[in-house]
Amino acid sequence: MVNRVIAMVDKAEYKRRQYPPGTKVSSRAFGKDRRLPITSRWKQE
């Protein structure tokens, strides 16, 4: 189940990686690492 969810997230991020980079929100915002969401009322807790 966990592997399936990870695969689904990776597939969803495939198209995002093709877009030009946006505003940097953290040190991991650029590159191959997972991008932190900047929409949908996301809050770091």
PDB file of N, CA, C and O in Angstrom:
ATOM      1  N   MET A   1       0.823  -1.192   0.000  1.00  0.00           N
ATOM      2  CA  MET A   1       0.000   0.000   0.000  1.00  0.00           C
ATOM      3  C   MET A   1       0.869   1.260   0.000  1.00  0.00           C
ATOM      4  O   MET A   1       0.628   2.185  -0.775  1.00  0.00           O
ATOM      5  N   VAL A   2       1.874   1.291   0.866  1.00  0.00           N
ATOM      6  CA  VAL A   2       2.753   2.460   0.936  1.00  0.00           C
ATOM      7  C   VAL A   2       3.489   2.647  -0.385  1.00  0.00           C
ATOM      8  O   VAL A   2       3.594   3.766  -0.887  1.00  0.00           O
ATOM      9  N   ASN A   3       3.995   1.563  -0.943  1.00  0.00           N
ATOM     10  CA  ASN A   3       4.714   1.663  -2.222  1.00  0.00           C
ATOM     11  C   ASN A   3       3.802   2.182  -3.328  1.00  0.00           C
ATOM     12  O   ASN A   3       4.239   2.936  -4.198  1.00  0.00           O
ATOM     13  N   ARG A   4       2.534   1.777  -3.292  1.00  0.00           N
ATOM     14  CA  ARG A   4       1.577   2.243  -4.302  1.00  0.00           C
ATOM     15  C   ARG A   4       1.357   3.751  -4.177  1.00  0.00           C
ATOM     16  O   ARG A   4       1.323   4.459  -5.183  1.00  0.00           O
ATOM     17  N   VAL A   5       1.208   4.237  -2.955  1.00  0.00           N
ATOM     18  CA  VAL A   5       1.004   5.672  -2.734  1.00  0.00           C
ATOM     19  C   VAL A   5       2.230   6.458  -3.183  1.00  0.00           C
ATOM     20  O   VAL A   5       2.096   7.499  -3.826  1.00  0.00           O
ATOM     21  N   ILE A   6       3.423   5.970  -2.852  1.00  0.00           N
ATOM     22  CA  ILE A   6       4.656   6.643  -3.271  1.00  0.00           C
ATOM     23  C   ILE A   6       4.744   6.698  -4.791  1.00  0.00           C
ATOM     24  O   ILE A   6       5.123   7.724  -5.355  1.00  0.00           O
ATOM     25  N   ALA A   7       4.398   5.607  -5.453  1.00  0.00           N
ATOM     26  CA  ALA A   7       4.426   5.580  -6.917  1.00  0.00           C
ATOM     27  C   ALA A   7       3.426   6.576  -7.505  1.00  0.00           C
ATOM     28  O   ALA A   7       3.724   7.243  -8.496  1.00  0.00           O
ATOM     29  N   MET A   8       2.243   6.678  -6.897  1.00  0.00           N
ATOM     30  CA  MET A   8       1.232   7.617  -7.386  1.00  0.00           C
ATOM     31  C   MET A   8       1.701   9.064  -7.223  1.00  0.00           C
ATOM     32  O   MET A   8       1.476   9.890  -8.107  1.00  0.00           O
ATOM     33  N   VAL A   9       2.344   9.372  -6.108  1.00  0.00           N
ATOM     34  CA  VAL A   9       2.855  10.729  -5.883  1.00  0.00           C
ATOM     35  C   VAL A   9       3.958  11.040  -6.886  1.00  0.00           C
ATOM     36  O   VAL A   9       3.998  12.135  -7.447  1.00  0.00           O
ATOM     37  N   ASP A  10       4.852  10.082  -7.115  1.00  0.00           N
ATOM     38  CA  ASP A  10       5.929  10.293  -8.090  1.00  0.00           C
ATOM     39  C   ASP A  10       5.370  10.551  -9.485  1.00  0.00           C
ATOM     40  O   ASP A  10       5.875  11.413 -10.203  1.00  0.00           O
ATOM     41  N   LYS A  11       4.334   9.814  -9.875  1.00  0.00           N
ATOM     42  CA  LYS A  11       3.726  10.027 -11.187  1.00  0.00           C
ATOM     43  C   LYS A  11       3.064  11.394 -11.271  1.00  0.00           C
ATOM     44  O   LYS A  11       3.111  12.041 -12.317  1.00  0.00           O
ATOM     45  N   ALA A  12       2.444  11.843 -10.178  1.00  0.00           N
ATOM     46  CA  ALA A  12       1.796  13.155 -10.166  1.00  0.00           C
ATOM     47  C   ALA A  12       2.829  14.275 -10.254  1.00  0.00           C
ATOM     48  O   ALA A  12       2.555  15.323 -10.840  1.00  0.00           O
ATOM     49  N   GLU A  13       4.002  14.067  -9.685  1.00  0.00           N
ATOM     50  CA  GLU A  13       5.049  15.090  -9.710  1.00  0.00           C
ATOM     51  C   GLU A  13       5.784  15.133 -11.042  1.00  0.00           C
ATOM     52  O   GLU A  13       6.505  16.095 -11.307  1.00  0.00           O
ATOM     53  N   TYR A  14       5.626  14.132 -11.876  1.00  0.00           N
ATOM     54  CA  TYR A  14       6.327  14.081 -13.158  1.00  0.00           C
ATOM     55  C   TYR A  14       6.048  15.333 -13.984  1.00  0.00           C
ATOM     56  O   TYR A  14       6.978  15.956 -14.496  1.00  0.00           O
ATOM     57  N   LYS A  15       4.777  15.707 -14.117  1.00  0.00           N
ATOM     58  CA  LYS A  15       4.423  16.887 -14.906  1.00  0.00           C
ATOM     59  C   LYS A  15       4.880  18.167 -14.218  1.00  0.00           C
ATOM     60  O   LYS A  15       5.267  19.121 -14.893  1.00  0.00           O
ATOM     61  N   ARG A  16       4.843  18.208 -12.888  1.00  0.00           N
ATOM     62  CA  ARG A  16       5.289  19.408 -12.175  1.00  0.00           C
ATOM     63  C   ARG A  16       6.754  19.693 -12.444  1.00  0.00           C
ATOM     64  O   ARG A  16       7.162  20.853 -12.505  1.00  0.00           O
ATOM     65  N   ARG A  17       7.543  18.652 -12.604  1.00  0.00           N
ATOM     66  CA  ARG A  17       8.979  18.832 -12.858  1.00  0.00           C
ATOM     67  C   ARG A  17       9.231  19.423 -14.236  1.00  0.00           C
ATOM     68  O   ARG A  17      10.314  19.953 -14.486  1.00  0.00           O
ATOM     69  N   GLN A  18       8.252  19.343 -15.140  1.00  0.00           N
ATOM     70  CA  GLN A  18       8.421  19.885 -16.481  1.00  0.00           C
ATOM     71  C   GLN A  18       8.136  21.386 -16.532  1.00  0.00           C
ATOM     72  O   GLN A  18       8.511  22.058 -17.493  1.00  0.00           O
ATOM     73  N   TYR A  19       7.481  21.903 -15.514  1.00  0.00           N
ATOM     74  CA  TYR A  19       7.195  23.339 -15.450  1.00  0.00           C
ATOM     75  C   TYR A  19       8.427  24.097 -14.982  1.00  0.00           C
ATOM     76  O   TYR A  19       9.285  23.516 -14.319  1.00  0.00           O
ATOM     77  N   PRO A  20       8.537  25.382 -15.311  1.00  0.00           N
ATOM     78  CA  PRO A  20       9.664  26.164 -14.787  1.00  0.00           C
ATOM     79  C   PRO A  20       9.548  26.277 -13.269  1.00  0.00           C
ATOM     80  O   PRO A  20       8.438  26.272 -12.737  1.00  0.00           O
ATOM     81  N   PRO A  21      10.663  26.378 -12.572  1.00  0.00           N
ATOM     82  CA  PRO A  21      10.611  26.461 -11.113  1.00  0.00           C
ATOM     83  C   PRO A  21       9.894  27.727 -10.658  1.00  0.00           C
ATOM     84  O   PRO A  21       9.997  28.782 -11.284  1.00  0.00           O
ATOM     85  N   GLY A  22       9.172  27.594  -9.564  1.00  0.00           N
ATOM     86  CA  GLY A  22       8.438  28.730  -9.011  1.00  0.00           C
ATOM     87  C   GLY A  22       9.199  29.331  -7.846  1.00  0.00           C
ATOM     88  O   GLY A  22      10.423  29.228  -7.767  1.00  0.00           O
ATOM     89  N   THR A  23       8.473  29.951  -6.956  1.00  0.00           N
ATOM     90  CA  THR A  23       9.065  30.577  -5.784  1.00  0.00           C
ATOM     91  C   THR A  23       9.683  29.522  -4.881  1.00  0.00           C
ATOM     92  O   THR A  23       9.074  28.485  -4.621  1.00  0.00           O
ATOM     93  N   LYS A  24      10.875  29.784  -4.413  1.00  0.00           N
ATOM     94  CA  LYS A  24      11.550  28.846  -3.528  1.00  0.00           C
ATOM     95  C   LYS A  24      10.965  28.991  -2.127  1.00  0.00           C
ATOM     96  O   LYS A  24      11.005  30.073  -1.542  1.00  0.00           O
ATOM     97  N   VAL A  25      10.419  27.895  -1.588  1.00  0.00           N
ATOM     98  CA  VAL A  25       9.806  27.941  -0.260  1.00  0.00           C
ATOM     99  C   VAL A  25      10.645  27.227   0.785  1.00  0.00           C
ATOM    100  O   VAL A  25      10.377  27.337   1.982  1.00  0.00           O
ATOM    101  N   SER A  26      11.658  26.496   0.340  1.00  0.00           N
ATOM    102  CA  SER A  26      12.559  25.815   1.272  1.00  0.00           C
ATOM    103  C   SER A  26      13.827  25.424   0.523  1.00  0.00           C
ATOM    104  O   SER A  26      13.920  25.603  -0.691  1.00  0.00           O
ATOM    105  N   SER A  27      14.797  24.891   1.253  1.00  0.00           N
ATOM    106  CA  SER A  27      16.040  24.458   0.610  1.00  0.00           C
ATOM    107  C   SER A  27      15.808  23.265  -0.306  1.00  0.00           C
ATOM    108  O   SER A  27      16.642  22.983  -1.167  1.00  0.00           O
ATOM    109  N   ARG A  28      14.691  22.555  -0.141  1.00  0.00           N
ATOM    110  CA  ARG A  28      14.378  21.399  -0.972  1.00  0.00           C
ATOM    111  C   ARG A  28      13.435  21.742  -2.120  1.00  0.00           C
ATOM    112  O   ARG A  28      12.958  20.841  -2.810  1.00  0.00           O
ATOM    113  N   ALA A  29      13.161  23.003  -2.334  1.00  0.00           N
ATOM    114  CA  ALA A  29      12.150  23.388  -3.315  1.00  0.00           C
ATOM    115  C   ALA A  29      12.585  23.120  -4.756  1.00  0.00           C
ATOM    116  O   ALA A  29      11.735  22.926  -5.625  1.00  0.00           O
ATOM    117  N   PHE A  30      13.876  23.106  -5.022  1.00  0.00           N
ATOM    118  CA  PHE A  30      14.349  22.884  -6.384  1.00  0.00           C
ATOM    119  C   PHE A  30      15.084  21.549  -6.473  1.00  0.00           C
ATOM    120  O   PHE A  30      15.541  21.014  -5.463  1.00  0.00           O
ATOM    121  N   GLY A  31      15.190  21.031  -7.664  1.00  0.00           N
ATOM    122  CA  GLY A  31      15.915  19.789  -7.875  1.00  0.00           C
ATOM    123  C   GLY A  31      14.987  18.587  -7.894  1.00  0.00           C
ATOM    124  O   GLY A  31      13.798  18.716  -8.185  1.00  0.00           O
ATOM    125  N   LYS A  32      15.527  17.433  -7.586  1.00  0.00           N
ATOM    126  CA  LYS A  32      14.769  16.190  -7.687  1.00  0.00           C
ATOM    127  C   LYS A  32      14.003  15.848  -6.421  1.00  0.00           C
ATOM    128  O   LYS A  32      13.173  14.939  -6.428  1.00  0.00           O
ATOM    129  N   ASP A  33      14.268  16.561  -5.333  1.00  0.00           N
ATOM    130  CA  ASP A  33      13.559  16.279  -4.089  1.00  0.00           C
ATOM    131  C   ASP A  33      12.085  16.615  -4.242  1.00  0.00           C
ATOM    132  O   ASP A  33      11.684  17.329  -5.161  1.00  0.00           O
ATOM    133  N   ARG A  34      11.303  16.093  -3.338  1.00  0.00           N
ATOM    134  CA  ARG A  34       9.874  16.398  -3.358  1.00  0.00           C
ATOM    135  C   ARG A  34       9.660  17.881  -3.087  1.00  0.00           C
ATOM    136  O   ARG A  34      10.315  18.464  -2.224  1.00  0.00           O
ATOM    137  N   ARG A  35       8.762  18.469  -3.812  1.00  0.00           N
ATOM    138  CA  ARG A  35       8.480  19.891  -3.635  1.00  0.00           C
ATOM    139  C   ARG A  35       7.413  20.063  -2.568  1.00  0.00           C
ATOM    140  O   ARG A  35       6.457  19.292  -2.490  1.00  0.00           O
ATOM    141  N   LEU A  36       7.592  21.076  -1.761  1.00  0.00           N
ATOM    142  CA  LEU A  36       6.595  21.374  -0.746  1.00  0.00           C
ATOM    143  C   LEU A  36       5.441  22.114  -1.405  1.00  0.00           C
ATOM    144  O   LEU A  36       5.667  23.016  -2.211  1.00  0.00           O
ATOM    145  N   PRO A  37       4.212  21.748  -1.075  1.00  0.00           N
ATOM    146  CA  PRO A  37       3.075  22.427  -1.700  1.00  0.00           C
ATOM    147  C   PRO A  37       3.005  23.893  -1.285  1.00  0.00           C
ATOM    148  O   PRO A  37       3.249  24.228  -0.126  1.00  0.00           O
ATOM    149  N   ILE A  38       2.674  24.759  -2.230  1.00  0.00           N
ATOM    150  CA  ILE A  38       2.564  26.183  -1.908  1.00  0.00           C
ATOM    151  C   ILE A  38       1.127  26.652  -2.087  1.00  0.00           C
ATOM    152  O   ILE A  38       0.852  27.850  -2.018  1.00  0.00           O
ATOM    153  N   THR A  39       0.212  25.718  -2.317  1.00  0.00           N
ATOM    154  CA  THR A  39      -1.198  26.058  -2.460  1.00  0.00           C
ATOM    155  C   THR A  39      -2.015  25.197  -1.514  1.00  0.00           C
ATOM    156  O   THR A  39      -1.452  24.483  -0.683  1.00  0.00           O
ATOM    157  N   SER A  40      -3.300  25.253  -1.626  1.00  0.00           N
ATOM    158  CA  SER A  40      -4.228  24.432  -0.843  1.00  0.00           C
ATOM    159  C   SER A  40      -4.109  24.670   0.653  1.00  0.00           C
ATOM    160  O   SER A  40      -4.290  23.742   1.441  1.00  0.00           O
ATOM    161  N   ARG A  41      -3.811  25.885   1.052  1.00  0.00           N
ATOM    162  CA  ARG A  41      -3.763  26.258   2.467  1.00  0.00           C
ATOM    163  C   ARG A  41      -2.809  25.391   3.275  1.00  0.00           C
ATOM    164  O   ARG A  41      -3.098  25.048   4.421  1.00  0.00           O
ATOM    165  N   TRP A  42      -1.689  25.041   2.692  1.00  0.00           N
ATOM    166  CA  TRP A  42      -0.704  24.194   3.364  1.00  0.00           C
ATOM    167  C   TRP A  42      -0.021  24.960   4.476  1.00  0.00           C
ATOM    168  O   TRP A  42       0.361  26.116   4.295  1.00  0.00           O
ATOM    169  N   LYS A  43       0.137  24.314   5.642  1.00  0.00           N
ATOM    170  CA  LYS A  43       0.839  24.916   6.773  1.00  0.00           C
ATOM    171  C   LYS A  43       1.825  23.905   7.333  1.00  0.00           C
ATOM    172  O   LYS A  43       1.493  22.730   7.490  1.00  0.00           O
ATOM    173  N   GLN A  44       3.028  24.352   7.632  1.00  0.00           N
ATOM    174  CA  GLN A  44       4.006  23.475   8.264  1.00  0.00           C
ATOM    175  C   GLN A  44       3.731  23.469   9.760  1.00  0.00           C
ATOM    176  O   GLN A  44       3.601  24.520  10.387  1.00  0.00           O
ATOM    177  N   GLU A  45       3.645  22.275  10.317  1.00  0.00           N
ATOM    178  CA  GLU A  45       3.345  22.158  11.748  1.00  0.00           C
ATOM    179  C   GLU A  45       4.521  21.634  12.510  1.00  0.00           C
ATOM    180  O   GLU A  45       4.446  21.473  13.728  1.00  0.00           O
TER     181      GLU A  45
END
